[in-house]
């Protein structure tokens, strides 16, 4: 049977298609994790200091949590992962949820849209955190999960309170500084 005049609409699946998919996935991981703040900036030891007052500590926590949101999510998930090493079923659930985190939070290029409504990153972060905790609690590793979450919250709050906010800048400000010179 001949197929004169037909134009192939896609290439047959093969090694080159798989390599293209892998390279696109690698690029998405690089660009997706590129939205996090540099770890050197987060752990710049010259930027640590005791806050002068409780109000100053609260202001620092608000600013740092907003600025280092992606980094803090990674830290919390790492602490949770380390606490689940001795619970294999919980670890499997956690790895599945990490895949969901990767696609819905870390690797998204554009805002999440559901029913023609744009979902804010904070909402996605909160929903994914709650779902991760609920699914992990269903695996009966409650004490490990709660202790890990408590440790993560303490680590994040201590870092956010003692990290000075004087040297933080947004991407728009950085672009404005470089564009005006």
Backbone as a ProteinNet text record, in pm:
[ID]
protein_1_A
[PRIMARY]
XXXXXXXXXXXXXXXXXXXXXXXXXXXXXXXXXXXXXXXXXXXXXXXXXXXXXXXXXXXXXXXXXXXXXXXXXXXXXXXXXXXXXXXXXXXXXXXXXXXXXXXXXXXXXXXXXXXXXXXXXXXXXXXXXXXXXXXXXXXXXXXXXXXXXXXXXXXXXXXXXXXXXXXXXXXXXXXXXXXXX
[TERTIARY]
84.7	0	89.4	60	141.3	69.9	149.1	91.5	151.2	126.2	177	107.8	184.7	127.2	94.9	121.7	93.4	214.4	185.7	291.3	292.3	405.8	410.2	394	305.9	279.4	370.5	427.4	520.8	620.6	734.6	835.9	803.3	840.1	813.1	892.6	833.4	906	1033.7	1137.6	1266.5	1362.6	1487.8	1587.5	1598.6	1586.4	1602.2	1487.7	1365.9	1252.3	1272.1	1320	1345.6	1454.5	1559.5	1666.2	1615.8	1528.2	1470.8	1387.3	1310.2	1228.1	1316.1	1423.4	1513.9	1581.8	1625	1690.9	1592.9	1466.4	1364.8	1339.3	1335.2	1314	1431.3	1554.3	1671	1664.8	1627.5	1618.2	1510.1	1397.6	1290.8	1335.3	1411.9	1461.8	1557	1646.5	1741.1	1669.3	1574.7	1504.7	1407.8	1346.2	1252.2	1321.4	1434.2	1508.4	1586.4	1593	1658.7	1578.8	1449.4	1369.8	1395.8	1463.4	1500.4	1614.3	1632.9	1740.3	1871.2	1983.1	2112.2	2136.8	2190.7	2217.6	2324.1	2418.7	2522	2459.1	2358.8	2289.4	2211.8	2153	2074.6	2162.4	2282.1	2370.9	2492.6	2477.6	2584.7	2602.6	2713.4	2732.7	2743.5	2778.2	2783.6	2644.4	2544.3	2407.1	2327.9	2395.5	2326.6	2348.6	2244	2253.1	2127.3	2141.8	2028.4	1936.2	1805.4	1713.3	1706.9	1683.8	1681.9	1558	1447.4	1322.4	1238.1	1128.7	1036.4	974	942.1	884.9	983.4	1111.9	1214.7	1225.1	1217.5	1223.4	1104.3	985.8	866.4	877.9	928.3	946.4	1048.1	1156.1	1255.8	1196	1117.7	1057.1	966.3	884.5	794.8	873.3	975.3	1054	1130.2	1197	1278.7	1194	1078.9	992.8	942.3	909.1	864.9	980.3	1098.9	1213.1	1270.5	1283.1	1344	1239.8	1119.7	1010.2	1047.9	1104.9	1141.8	1251.2	1350	1458.1	1405.2	1314.6	1258	1174.7	1105	1028.8	1124	1236.5	1335	1392.5	1423.9	1478.7	1377.8	1251.7	1149.2	1130.7	1128.3	1111.9	1233.3	1351.8	1471.8	1468.4	1429.1	1418.4	1313.7	1201.3	1097.1	1146.8	1218.9	1274.7	1369.6	1458.5	1554.9	1486.1	1373.6	1302.6	1229.9	1208.2	1132.2	1219.9	1349.7	1438.2	1411.3	1358.3	1333.8	1189.3	1110.8	971.5	952.3	975.6	975.7	843.1	729.7	601.3	583.8	617.1	608.6	704.3	819.4	916.6	864.8	796.7	737.4	630.9	544.8	442.2	508.9	616.2	687.7	748.6	807.5	867.5	760	643.9	533.1	489.6	478.1	439.8	548.4	674.7	782.7	768.5	726.4	702.4	591.6	487.5	379.4	433.6	516.4	578.1	660.5	737.8	822.3	739.7	632.5	554.9	463.6	409.1	313.1	374.1	494.3	550.2	689.8	781.9	920.3	947.5	883.3	918.7	818.6	724.1	626.6	689.7	665.7	714.4	613.6	488.3	382.4	287.1	204.6	112.8	16.7	-22.2	-117.9	-257.4	-328.1	-462.2	-558.5	-661.5	-764.8	-899	-979.1	-1109.6	-1098.2	-1000.6	-975.6	-943.9	-896.7	-853.5	-706.4	-630.9	-489.1	-472.5	-400.2	-377	-241.3	-239.8	-118.7	-21.3	108.7	210.6	195.4	154.9	137.8	27.3	-80.2	-190.3	-142.9	-68.4	-14.5	78	163.7	254.5	179.1	77.9	1	-75.7	-141.2	-218.7	-127.2	-13.8	79	136.2	165.7	218	114.1	-10.5	-116.9	-140	-146.8	-167.5	-52.7	70.3	185.6	176.8	145.4	135.1	20.6	-94.7	-209.9	-179.1	-124	-92.6	13	109.5	211	155.3	62	0.5	-82	-133.4	-207.8	-118.6	13.8	106.2	151.9	95	121.1	263.7	322.4	453.2	434.9	329.3	284.9	391.9	454.2	552.1	670.2	722.5	834.9	798.1	679.3	637.4	619.7	553.4	529.8	660.1	750.7	879.4	959.2	958.6	1030.8	972.7	840.1	778	808.6	809.3	844.1	988.2	1078.2	1218.5	1231.1	1160.7	1166.4	1115.7	1004.8	950.1	1047.4	1106.5	1202.2	1324.4	1378.7	1496.2	1463.8	1349.5	1312.1	1287.4	1216	1188.2	1315.5	1404.7	1530.3	1611.9	1623.9	1698.5	1634	1502.9	1432.9	1443.1	1450.2	1457.2	1596.9	1701.2	1836.4	1900.2	1840.5	1893.7	1850.3	1948.8	1918.2	1858.7	1776.2	1709.1	1764.9	1873.5	1928.3	1981.2	2039.5	2102.3	2013.3	1886.6	1795.2	1739	1725.6	1668.2	1588.7	1490.3	1408.4	1473.3	1427.4	1480.1	1453.1	1338.3	1304.9	1401	1436.3	1529.6	1667.4	1708.8	1838.9	1842.8	1734.1	1728.3	1729.7	1663.6	1662.1	1799.1	1873.7	2007.2	2102.1	2092.5	2182.9	2141.8	2012.8	1966.2	1993.9	2009.1	2025.9	2170.7	2264.9	2405.9	2460.1
-116.6	0	123	216.9	338.4	453.6	549.1	665.8	791.8	808.5	925.3	1051.3	1155.9	1284.4	1304.1	1204.8	1224.1	1287.4	1371.9	1439.7	1382.2	1329.4	1275.2	1388.3	1366.9	1471.3	1461.1	1346.5	1332.9	1224.6	1233.7	1132	1009	893.7	772.8	775.4	718.5	717.2	637.8	692.1	625.2	688.5	653.4	705.3	858	918.3	1063.8	1134.5	1080.1	1140	1131.2	1017.9	1002.1	1097.1	1114.6	1206.8	1350.4	1386.6	1521.2	1541.7	1441.7	1451.9	1468.6	1391.4	1400	1535.4	1586.1	1717	1828	1817.4	1916.3	1908.3	1787.7	1771.7	1830.1	1806.3	1863.6	2016.2	2071.8	2217.5	2272.8	2204.3	2249.3	2243.3	2139.8	2130.2	2245.4	2273.9	2383.7	2517.8	2543.7	2671.8	2677	2564.4	2561.8	2584.6	2518.5	2539.6	2670.2	2731.1	2860.1	2971	2949.2	3052.3	3058.1	2960	2967.4	3067	3115.9	3211.6	3135.9	3198.5	3130.2	3092.6	2972.7	2925.4	3011.6	3064.4	3152	3277.7	3330.2	3447.9	3411.9	3294.8	3252.9	3230	3177.3	3144.3	3236	3360.8	3459	3493.8	3450.6	3464.6	3610.1	3699.7	3842.5	3901.8	3829.5	3880.1	3826	3764.7	3713.9	3808.1	3828.1	3911.5	3897.8	3922.3	3913	4032.8	4008.5	4121.3	4208.9	4338	4434.1	4419.6	4378.2	4365.6	4253.6	4224.3	4122.1	4169.6	4298	4352.6	4340.3	4362.4	4346.8	4200.8	4109.4	3966.5	3926.1	3975.3	3943	4000.1	4121.4	4182.6	4103.5	4059.8	3978.5	3846.6	3782.8	3654.4	3672.7	3776.1	3799.6	3822.2	3905.8	3936.3	3814.3	3745.2	3630.4	3513.8	3490.3	3381.1	3411.5	3536.4	3572.7	3562.5	3604.1	3607.1	3468.1	3385.9	3252.8	3141	3167.5	3070.3	2935.9	2937.2	2811.8	2739.8	2812.3	2751	2687	2757.5	2702.6	2577.3	2574.6	2454.3	2336.6	2361.9	2256.1	2206.5	2299.2	2260.7	2175.8	2218.4	2143.3	2003.6	1993.9	1863.4	1773.8	1831.4	1752.8	1697.8	1780.6	1734.2	1623.9	1640.8	1538.5	1409.5	1420.6	1302.7	1227.2	1299.5	1233.9	1163.6	1217.3	1152.9	1025.9	1008.1	892.3	777.4	789.1	684.8	548.1	542.1	414.4	368.7	433.5	395	384.6	265.8	252.5	289.4	252.9	286.5	438	501.9	647.7	711.1	651.5	703.4	693.6	585.7	571.2	677.5	698.1	802.7	939	961.2	1087.2	1109.4	1006.1	1018.8	1050.3	987.6	1018	1163.1	1207	1346.8	1442.8	1402.6	1486.8	1505.7	1400.6	1414.8	1516.9	1511.5	1609.8	1749.7	1763.3	1892	1943	1854.3	1896.8	1955	1886.5	1931.1	2048.9	2055.2	2161.3	2283.9	2271.6	2387.4	2424.4	2329.6	2363.4	2383.5	2309	2312.7	2386.2	2454.8	2527.5	2652.4	2674.3	2794.5	2907.6	2872.1	2972.3	2944.3	3041.9	3021.2	2905.3	2840.8	2730.9	2788.1	2738.3	2786.4	2669.1	2685.5	2583.4	2651.3	2599.9	2657.3	2805.9	2840.3	2977.9	3073.1	3022.5	3105.6	3076.9	3182.7	3168.8	3144.7	3039.6	3002	3058	3130.7	3191.3	3084	3113.7	3018.9	2983.3	3080.1	3051.9	2950	2958.6	2862.7	2723.5	2715.7	2586.7	2529.7	2613.7	2569.8	2515.9	2586.1	2543.9	2415.3	2406.3	2286.5	2164.7	2181.1	2068.8	2027.5	2123.3	2090.3	2013.1	2059.3	1992.1	1851.5	1837.7	1705.2	1610	1661	1577.2	1527.3	1616.1	1576.4	1477.6	1504.2	1415.1	1275.6	1268.5	1137.5	1064	1137.8	1072.8	1027.6	1103.5	1061.5	933.9	911.8	788.7	665.7	684.8	570.5	532.2	592.9	559.5	589.3	694.6	741.3	878.3	890.1	1018.4	1089	1018.7	1082.4	1135.8	1054.5	1099.6	1223.1	1222.3	1333.1	1460.4	1448.7	1567.8	1624.2	1537.1	1584.4	1649.1	1589	1646.7	1782.4	1793.9	1922.4	2027.3	1987.1	2080.1	2127.6	2035.2	2071.7	2165.5	2135.4	2220.8	2360.9	2371.8	2503.4	2580.8	2513.4	2580.7	2627.7	2541.4	2578.8	2698.5	2694.7	2802.5	2932.2	2925.1	3046.6	3105.7	3021	3072.6	3139.6	3074	3134.8	3266	3265.3	3385.1	3499.2	3467.1	3572.4	3631.9	3551.7	3604.3	3650.6	3618.9	3662.3	3805.6	3896.2	4036.8	4051.2	4151.5	4170.9	4289.4	4349.9	4469.5	4442.2	4326	4297.3	4218.4	4202.4	4130.4	4226.5	4179.7	4260.7	4170.8	4227.4	4148.7	4149.7	4062.1	4054.5	4183.3	4246.7	4370.5	4481.9	4488.2	4589.3	4566.2	4439.2	4408.2	4446.8	4421.4	4458.4	4610.3	4680	4826.7	4883.8	4824.3	4873.9	4853.7	4739	4713	4789.9	4818.4	4890	5038.8	5095.1	5239.2	5282.3	5189.9	5227.9	5233.6
0	0	0	-85.5	-95.1	-26.7	13.6	80	19.5	-110.7	-180.7	-132.2	-118.3	-84	61.9	145.6	288	355	450.1	523.5	664.7	706.1	840.8	944.2	1040.4	1139.5	1260.3	1284.5	1396	1362.1	1424.8	1401.2	1485	1436.1	1512.8	1643.1	1749	1875.5	1863.9	1915.5	1908.5	2005.7	1991.9	2085.4	2082.2	1963.2	1956.4	2028.6	2021.8	2091.5	2242.4	2290.1	2433.2	2480.6	2399.6	2436.8	2440.9	2347.8	2349.2	2474.8	2513.1	2633.5	2757.1	2765.5	2879.6	2883.4	2768.7	2768.2	2804.7	2760.9	2800.7	2950.4	3006	3149.9	3228.3	3180.9	3247.5	3245.5	3132.4	3119.8	3212.2	3221	3311.6	3456.7	3493.7	3630.6	3659	3565.1	3585.4	3596.7	3507.8	3513.9	3630.7	3663.8	3776.1	3908.4	3929	4052.2	4048.8	3932.4	3921.5	3987.3	4014.3	4079.5	4228.7	4283	4424.2	4436.6	4557.7	4583.1	4601.6	4570.6	4586.9	4732.9	4753.4	4888.9	4954.8	4875	4931.9	4991	4925.6	4977.7	5103.9	5104.7	5221	5343.3	5322.5	5433.8	5440.7	5398.3	5408.8	5556.4	5616.1	5760.8	5804.3	5713	5747.5	5761	5715.4	5719.5	5837.8	5932.2	6049.9	6167.6	6244.5	6363	6446.2	6574	6665	6639.8	6625.5	6606.2	6731.1	6710.6	6821.5	6908.1	6848.1	6923.3	6863.5	6931.3	6881.1	6749.7	6741.6	6618.3	6501.8	6530.3	6427.8	6383.9	6479.6	6446.5	6359.9	6393.7	6315	6173.9	6162.6	6030.1	5947.9	6012.6	5942.5	5895.7	5983.5	5947.4	5825.5	5826.4	5712	5583.4	5590.3	5470.3	5421.4	5512.9	5472.5	5422.7	5484.8	5438.2	5297.4	5271.1	5135.5	5035.9	5076.5	4985	4959.4	5064.7	5053	5053.7	5007.1	5012.7	4950.6	4832.6	4765	4843.2	4893	4969.6	5097.6	5165.5	5289.3	5261	5149.1	5112.8	5090.4	5025	5001.5	5133.8	5225.3	5355.9	5433	5435.5	5508.1	5448.2	5315.8	5252	5275.9	5280.2	5309	5451.6	5547.4	5685.6	5697.1	5629.3	5630.7	5566.8	5456.5	5389.8	5482.1	5547.6	5637.3	5753.7	5798.7	5910.1	5867.9	5739.6	5691.9	5640.4	5656.1	5604.5	5665.6	5788.2	5854.4	5841.4	5756.7	5730.5	5578.7	5522.5	5376.1	5308.5	5367.4	5305.2	5302.9	5413.1	5419.6	5319.8	5302.6	5207.6	5064.7	5032.5	4898.5	4876.9	4975.8	4965.2	4949.7	5024.8	5017.7	4879.7	4821.3	4687.6	4584	4596.1	4504.4	4521	4645.9	4670.2	4621.8	4629.3	4577.4	4427.1	4357.3	4213.8	4188.9	4270.3	4258.7	4288.6	4392.1	4424.8	4307	4246	4134	4021	3984	3869.2	3900.1	4021.2	4051.7	4118.3	4175.1	4244.5	4194.5	4194	4163.6	4015	3927.8	3785.8	3697	3754.5	3672.8	3613.7	3485	3418.6	3426.5	3433.3	3433.1	3547.8	3583.3	3696.6	3672	3779.8	3773.4	3751.4	3650	3618.3	3627.7	3713.1	3729.3	3709.8	3617.7	3585.1	3552.5	3468.1	3424.1	3538.9	3650.5	3763.4	3790.8	3806.6	3836.9	3986.5	4019.2	4157.9	4201.1	4312.6	4364.4	4413.1	4405.5	4450.6	4598	4679.8	4822.4	4845.3	4767.1	4780.4	4739.8	4629.4	4584.6	4691.7	4749.2	4854	4974.3	5019.9	5137.7	5110	4994.2	4960.5	4947.8	4881	4867.9	5003.3	5088.7	5222.1	5302.7	5300.1	5375	5319.4	5187.8	5127.7	5159.6	5155	5187.7	5330.8	5422.5	5563.5	5584.5	5523.4	5541.1	5485.9	5366	5308.3	5390	5443.1	5525.1	5659.2	5714.4	5840.7	5823.8	5703.8	5676.8	5674.9	5672	5671.1	5811.6	5912.9	6053.6	6097.7	6045.2	6092.2	6156.3	6234.3	6286.9	6369.8	6461.3	6550	6469.3	6378.5	6295.2	6214.1	6156	6070.7	6152.7	6265.3	6347.5	6403.8	6447.5	6497.6	6384.6	6266.5	6152.7	6114	6112.9	6079.7	6185.7	6311.7	6419.1	6405	6376.4	6355.3	6236	6126.8	6007.7	6038.7	6110.1	6143.7	6231.9	6329.6	6418.2	6339.5	6255.1	6174.9	6085.5	6019.5	5928.6	6005.5	6117.2	6194.7	6255.5	6304.5	6360.4	6250.1	6135.1	6025.3	5981.9	5966.6	5919.8	6020.4	6148.7	6250.7	6261.4	6245.9	6263.1	6132.7	6018.4	5888.6	5864	5853.4	5827.2	5687.8	5670.2	5541.6	5464.1	5512.9	5449.1	5308.5	5286.6	5157.6	5062.2	5095.2	5006.8	4903.5	4783.6	4678.1	4586.9	4522	4430.4	4292.8	4207.3	4071.4	3994.6	4022.4	3953.9	3993.8	4124	4169.2	4109.1	4103.5	4046.5	3899.6	3827.8	3686.4	3673.4	3764.3	3760.3	3788.1	3882	3912.5	3795.2	3729.8	3618.4	3495.3	3481.9	3363.2	3369.4	3488.2	3498.5	3492	3497.2	3494.3	3354.6
[MASK]
+++++++++++++++++++++++++++++++++++++++++++++++++++++++++++++++++++++++++++++++++++++++++++++++++++++++++++++++++++++++++++++++++++++++++++++++++++++++++++++++++++++++++++++++++++++

